[in-house]
């Protein structure tokens, strides 16, 4: 089979995946994997697509398996290495192993547009993971990413790096406070930009206790973030905003106490998602002196957090 039909087939599967037609995408990806006498890189791309589908479905084992299968077809496939690093780092919580995959990506001698974007994403993730080495502090990874992107580079990636610098509390001559990085990210994305990235910046401004004319109270940033995300938005971001509302002791008709926000966050996260966020919610309940049948004293919440 010529390359053009295969590229078209992969693009169709990717389009189905992005528009939530996952069954149709899965059929096409599996068809490509079972084809004979084709470039192994096409099979690797199909495996990455399946890994992303199962990741969205919270099926950790299948997501990991397909990322590993992609590397079987192409040992130095940067997209697959990145998928594997992300899964290992954030799903299985094996930080050192995940970082090793990120470092392997940076050491690849590949020159292509796709690899350039993966390299920048990798730099941002190394910053997010707080990794440092002899040449890099945490903020250096973000600055390297911004340098490679330039002023005309991908707006979403630039915004991620800017938010990372805000989270790192980095300052320079143009950014006297961490809040300046979040504001730069919001200005870059605009009102129609990626809702999840805008929510990250808004949460950052809330956490930094920043106020302006539209946001007289810290709670306003978290409420704006939740409105952006909606009920189907990223679970961890929604949980962060809920915890933020608990921390600033905001109340409304559904939340008569700050503890209600922490309980909502725990219910949203369930027992498997993001242990650090779950621990933060548990600590919030302890700080609020909340008790229930399983937690007869404040210390029980802190002990649960430590056990996580």
C-alpha positions as CSV (number, residue, x, y, z in Angstrom):
1,X,0.0,0.0,0.0
2,X,1.3,3.5,-0.8
3,X,2.0,5.9,2.0
4,X,-0.7,8.4,1.0
5,X,-3.7,6.2,1.8
6,X,-2.0,5.2,5.1
7,X,-1.5,8.8,6.1
8,X,-5.1,9.5,5.2
9,X,-6.3,6.6,7.3
10,X,-4.2,7.7,10.3
11,X,-5.5,11.2,10.0
12,X,-9.1,10.0,9.8
13,X,-8.6,7.9,13.0
14,X,-7.0,10.9,14.7
15,X,-10.0,13.1,13.7
16,X,-12.4,10.5,15.1
17,X,-10.4,10.3,18.3
18,X,-10.5,14.1,18.7
19,X,-14.2,14.2,18.1
20,X,-15.0,11.4,20.6
21,X,-15.8,8.8,17.9
22,X,-13.5,6.4,19.7
23,X,-15.1,3.2,18.5
24,X,-14.5,4.2,14.8
25,X,-10.9,5.4,15.7
26,X,-10.1,2.1,17.5
27,X,-11.2,0.1,14.4
28,X,-8.9,2.0,12.1
29,X,-5.9,1.9,14.4
30,X,-6.3,-1.8,14.9
31,X,-6.6,-2.3,11.1
32,X,-3.3,-0.5,10.6
33,X,-1.6,-2.5,13.3
34,X,-2.6,-5.8,11.6
35,X,-1.5,-4.7,8.1
36,X,1.5,-6.5,6.5
37,X,4.4,-5.0,4.7
38,X,4.0,-1.4,5.9
39,X,6.4,1.0,7.5
40,X,6.6,0.1,11.2
41,X,6.3,3.8,12.1
42,X,2.7,3.7,10.9
43,X,1.9,0.9,13.3
44,X,3.7,2.9,16.0
45,X,1.5,5.9,15.3
46,X,-1.6,3.7,15.5
47,X,-0.5,2.3,18.9
48,X,0.0,5.8,20.2
49,X,-3.5,6.7,19.1
50,X,-4.9,3.7,21.0
51,X,-2.8,4.6,24.1
52,X,-4.4,8.0,24.1
53,X,-7.9,6.6,23.8
54,X,-7.4,4.2,26.7
55,X,-5.7,7.0,28.8
56,X,-8.9,9.1,28.4
57,X,-10.9,6.1,29.5
58,X,-8.7,5.7,32.6
59,X,-7.6,2.3,31.5
60,X,-4.0,2.5,32.7
61,X,-2.9,-1.0,31.7
62,X,-4.0,-0.8,28.1
63,X,-2.7,2.8,27.7
64,X,0.7,1.6,29.0
65,X,0.6,-1.5,26.9
66,X,0.0,0.3,23.6
67,X,2.7,2.9,24.4
68,X,5.1,0.0,24.9
69,X,3.9,-1.7,21.7
70,X,4.6,1.6,19.8
71,X,8.2,1.4,20.9
72,X,8.4,-2.2,19.8
73,X,7.7,-1.0,16.2
74,X,10.0,2.0,16.5
75,X,12.5,2.0,19.4
76,X,13.3,5.7,19.1
77,X,9.8,6.9,18.3
78,X,9.7,10.2,20.3
79,X,5.9,10.4,20.5
80,X,5.8,7.0,22.0
81,X,8.6,7.7,24.4
82,X,6.8,10.9,25.5
83,X,3.5,8.9,26.0
84,X,5.4,6.3,28.0
85,X,7.1,8.9,30.2
86,X,3.8,10.6,30.9
87,X,2.0,7.4,31.8
88,X,4.8,6.2,34.1
89,X,5.3,9.6,35.7
90,X,1.7,10.5,36.3
91,X,-0.2,7.2,36.4
92,X,2.1,4.8,38.0
93,X,4.0,7.5,40.0
94,X,7.4,6.1,39.1
95,X,9.1,9.5,38.9
96,X,12.6,8.5,38.2
97,X,11.7,6.0,35.4
98,X,9.5,8.7,33.8
99,X,12.3,11.3,33.9
100,X,14.7,8.8,32.3
101,X,12.3,8.5,29.3
102,X,12.1,12.4,29.1
103,X,15.9,12.6,29.2
104,X,16.2,9.9,26.5
105,X,13.9,12.1,24.2
106,X,16.2,15.1,24.6
107,X,19.2,12.9,23.7
108,X,17.6,11.7,20.4
109,X,19.3,13.1,17.2
110,X,16.2,13.7,15.2
111,X,15.4,16.7,13.1
112,X,11.7,17.1,12.2
113,X,8.8,19.4,13.0
114,X,7.0,16.7,15.1
115,X,10.1,15.9,17.1
116,X,10.7,19.7,17.8
117,X,7.2,19.9,19.4
118,X,7.8,16.7,21.4
119,X,11.2,18.1,22.6
120,X,9.5,21.3,23.8
121,X,6.8,19.4,25.6
122,X,9.5,17.3,27.2
123,X,11.3,20.4,28.5
124,X,8.0,21.7,30.0
125,X,7.3,18.3,31.7
126,X,10.8,18.3,33.2
127,X,10.0,21.6,34.7
128,X,6.6,20.4,35.9
129,X,8.3,17.4,37.5
130,X,10.7,19.7,39.4
131,X,13.7,17.9,37.9
132,X,17.1,19.6,38.2
133,X,20.5,18.6,36.9
134,X,23.9,20.3,36.7
135,X,22.8,22.6,33.8
136,X,19.1,23.2,34.8
137,X,17.1,24.5,37.7
138,X,13.4,23.9,37.5
139,X,12.8,27.3,35.8
140,X,15.5,26.7,33.2
141,X,13.5,23.9,31.5
142,X,10.6,26.4,30.9
143,X,13.0,29.1,29.7
144,X,14.6,26.7,27.3
145,X,11.2,25.8,25.9
146,X,10.3,29.5,25.4
147,X,13.7,30.1,23.7
148,X,13.0,27.2,21.2
149,X,9.4,28.4,20.6
150,X,10.3,32.1,20.0
151,X,7.7,34.8,19.9
152,X,5.8,33.2,17.1
153,X,5.8,29.6,18.3
154,X,2.8,27.5,19.3
155,X,0.6,29.6,21.6
156,X,-0.5,26.6,23.8
157,X,3.1,25.5,24.4
158,X,4.2,29.0,25.2
159,X,1.3,29.4,27.6
160,X,2.2,26.1,29.3
161,X,5.8,27.4,29.8
162,X,4.6,30.7,31.1
163,X,2.3,29.0,33.6
164,X,5.2,26.8,34.7
165,X,7.3,29.9,35.4
166,X,4.4,31.3,37.5
167,X,4.1,28.1,39.4
168,X,7.8,28.2,40.1
169,X,7.5,31.8,41.4
170,X,10.3,32.9,39.1
171,X,10.9,36.6,38.6
172,X,12.8,38.7,36.2
173,X,12.9,42.4,35.0
174,X,9.6,42.1,33.2
175,X,7.9,39.8,35.8
176,X,8.2,41.2,39.3
177,X,5.6,38.7,40.6
178,X,4.5,35.1,39.7
179,X,1.2,36.6,38.8
180,X,2.7,38.4,35.8
181,X,3.4,35.0,34.1
182,X,-0.2,33.9,34.5
183,X,-1.5,37.2,33.1
184,X,0.9,36.8,30.1
185,X,-0.4,33.3,29.5
186,X,-4.0,34.6,29.6
187,X,-3.2,37.4,27.3
188,X,-1.5,35.0,24.9
189,X,-4.4,32.6,24.8
190,X,-7.1,35.2,24.6
191,X,-10.8,34.6,25.5
192,X,-11.2,31.8,22.9
193,X,-8.0,30.0,23.8
194,X,-7.7,26.5,25.3
195,X,-10.1,26.4,28.2
196,X,-7.9,24.0,30.3
197,X,-4.8,26.2,30.0
198,X,-6.8,29.3,30.8
199,X,-8.2,27.5,33.8
200,X,-4.6,26.7,35.0
201,X,-3.7,30.3,34.8
202,X,-6.8,31.4,36.6
203,X,-6.2,28.9,39.4
204,X,-2.6,30.2,39.6
205,X,-3.9,33.7,40.1
206,X,-6.2,32.5,42.8
207,X,-3.5,30.6,44.6
208,X,-1.3,33.7,44.4
209,X,-4.0,35.7,46.1
210,X,-4.1,38.2,43.2
211,X,-7.0,40.6,42.9
212,X,-8.1,43.1,40.1
213,X,-11.2,45.0,39.2
214,X,-13.1,41.9,38.0
215,X,-11.8,39.7,40.7
216,X,-12.2,41.4,44.1
217,X,-11.9,38.1,45.9
218,X,-9.6,35.1,45.5
219,X,-12.7,32.9,45.0
220,X,-13.5,34.7,41.8
221,X,-10.6,33.1,40.0
222,X,-11.6,29.6,41.0
223,X,-15.2,30.2,40.0
224,X,-14.1,31.5,36.6
225,X,-11.9,28.4,36.2
226,X,-14.8,26.1,37.1
227,X,-17.1,27.9,34.6
228,X,-14.5,27.5,31.9
229,X,-14.1,23.8,32.6
230,X,-17.7,22.9,32.9
231,X,-18.9,19.5,34.3
232,X,-16.9,17.6,31.7
233,X,-13.6,19.4,32.0
234,X,-10.3,18.0,33.3
235,X,-11.0,16.3,36.6
236,X,-7.7,17.4,38.3
237,X,-8.2,21.0,37.3
238,X,-11.7,21.0,38.6
239,X,-10.5,19.5,41.9
240,X,-7.8,22.1,42.2
241,X,-10.4,24.9,41.8
242,X,-12.7,23.2,44.4
243,X,-9.8,22.9,46.9
244,X,-9.0,26.5,46.2
245,X,-12.5,27.6,47.1
246,X,-12.3,25.6,50.3
247,X,-9.0,27.2,51.2
248,X,-10.4,30.7,50.8
249,X,-13.5,29.6,52.8
250,X,-16.0,30.6,50.1
251,X,-19.6,29.6,50.6
252,X,-22.7,29.5,48.4
253,X,-26.1,27.8,48.4
254,X,-24.7,24.4,47.8
255,X,-21.6,24.8,49.9
256,X,-22.4,26.1,53.4
257,X,-19.0,25.4,54.7
258,X,-15.4,25.2,53.3
259,X,-15.5,21.5,54.0
260,X,-18.1,21.0,51.3
261,X,-15.6,22.0,48.6
262,X,-13.0,19.5,49.9
263,X,-15.6,16.7,50.0
264,X,-16.6,17.6,46.4
265,X,-13.0,17.4,45.3
266,X,-12.5,14.0,46.9
267,X,-15.7,12.7,45.3
268,X,-14.6,14.0,42.0
269,X,-11.1,12.4,42.2
270,X,-12.3,9.0,43.5
271,X,-9.8,6.6,45.0
272,X,-7.4,6.3,42.1
273,X,-6.8,9.8,40.7
274,X,-4.0,12.2,41.7
275,X,-2.9,11.2,45.2
276,X,-1.3,14.7,45.8
277,X,-4.6,16.4,45.2
278,X,-6.5,13.9,47.3
279,X,-4.0,14.5,50.1
280,X,-4.5,18.3,49.8
281,X,-8.3,17.9,50.2
282,X,-7.8,15.6,53.2
283,X,-5.5,18.1,54.8
284,X,-8.1,20.8,54.1
285,X,-10.7,18.8,56.0
286,X,-8.3,18.4,58.9
287,X,-7.5,22.1,59.0
288,X,-11.2,22.8,59.0
289,X,-11.8,20.6,62.1
290,X,-14.3,18.5,60.2
291,X,-15.4,15.1,61.6
292,X,-17.5,12.2,60.3
293,X,-18.1,8.6,61.1
294,X,-14.7,7.5,59.8
295,X,-12.8,10.6,61.1
296,X,-13.6,11.2,64.8
297,X,-10.8,13.7,65.3
298,X,-8.8,16.1,63.1
299,X,-5.7,13.9,63.1
300,X,-7.5,11.2,61.2
301,X,-7.6,13.3,58.0
302,X,-3.9,14.0,58.3
303,X,-3.1,10.3,58.8
304,X,-5.1,9.4,55.7
305,X,-3.2,12.0,53.8
306,X,0.1,10.5,54.9
307,X,-1.0,7.0,54.0
308,X,-1.7,8.2,50.4
